[in-house]
Amino acid sequence: MAHRRRGVGVGRAGAAAYKKKAEELNAVNLESAMETVQKLETKLSDFAKVHKNEIQLDPAFRAKFLQMCALLGVDILSSEKGFWGKLCMGDFFYELSVKVAEVCLASRSRNGGIIRVGEVNEILSQRGTRFKFADSSKSKKTSYSDDDIITAVKKLSALGSGFRTVTVGRSVMIISVPEELDDDHMQTLNLAQDDSHGSYGVITIGDIKATLSWDEDRCERALQKLMGKGMVWLDINNDGQKSYWFPSLWKKNT
């Protein structure tokens, strides 16, 4: 019995020693990791100083740069201190978010408050908006990517403004009204993008019934809600056949 108790005592002492050593190693590893991250942040800052113009003007370059920042946990969009504040990426996305909001609100009477990210980008590229910062005319024309616009919408969403993005089939859509769309509405929007049954951006109740196996009441409920919000337009031809058009999916050549 005595021998067995001594064995247990040795085991506990050994476990304590191992635990202490593990804590020391963890502390060393953590310190080393933090030092590495700090060095990488410094390198990232140096890189940003050299390529500031490309970051602000080139959408593809900007996207890659933001990815690098995200990997290091550097949130340059909200940082106002040091070099990151001087880089003005927060201002860049603030200005873009105001422009996106302007496009969405201006088109709401046509599409009911839902619009493709790609269409917003096309409008900004071709026409721009009335909104300009005081120093906007001094800088070169900025090009935006769809990812830039999605990031800008997230900024608007944080304000509780009702702005948000949803993925519907092949498109990312911006919704600028607080109205909630359920799964039936999303499936209807998705079907309108499938031109295998007819024209892109238009469907009939027959299309919905054949593709989604819904009864007529369910089809009517989904479409009536969208029509009530102006997201769908009804067209009745001379034969009395109803077609439902989705202006948010219209393209320039439509």
TAHU-V239868 format. One record per backbone hydrogen bond with DSSP energy under -1.0 kcal/mol. CO is the residue of the C=O (numbers start at 0). NH is the residue of the N-H. If there is no record, write none. Layout:
CO NH
CO NH
This chain:
0 4
1 5
2 6
3 7
4 8
5 9
6 10
7 11
8 12
9 13
10 14
11 15
12 16
13 17
14 18
15 19
16 20
17 21
18 22
19 23
20 24
21 25
22 26
23 27
24 28
25 29
26 30
27 31
28 32
29 33
30 34
31 35
32 36
33 37
34 38
35 39
36 40
37 41
38 42
39 43
40 44
41 45
42 46
43 47
44 48
45 49
46 50
50 54
51 55
52 56
53 57
57 61
58 62
59 63
60 64
61 65
62 66
63 67
64 68
65 69
66 70
67 71
68 73
69 72
73 75
80 84
81 85
82 86
87 91
88 92
89 93
90 94
91 95
92 96
93 97
94 98
95 99
96 100
97 101
98 102
99 103
100 104
101 105
102 106
106 109
106 110
107 111
112 175
114 173
115 119
116 120
117 121
118 122
119 123
120 124
121 125
122 126
122 127
132 135
135 138
144 148
145 149
146 150
147 151
148 152
149 153
150 154
151 155
152 156
153 157
155 158
155 160
156 159
163 174
165 172
167 170
170 167
171 116
172 165
173 114
174 163
181 185
182 186
183 187
184 188
185 189
186 190
187 191
190 193
191 200
198 201
200 245
202 243
203 207
204 208
205 209
206 210
207 211
208 212
214 218
215 219
216 220
217 221
218 222
219 223
220 224
221 225
222 226
223 227
224 228
225 230
226 229
232 244
234 242
236 239
240 236
242 234
243 202
244 232
245 248
250 253
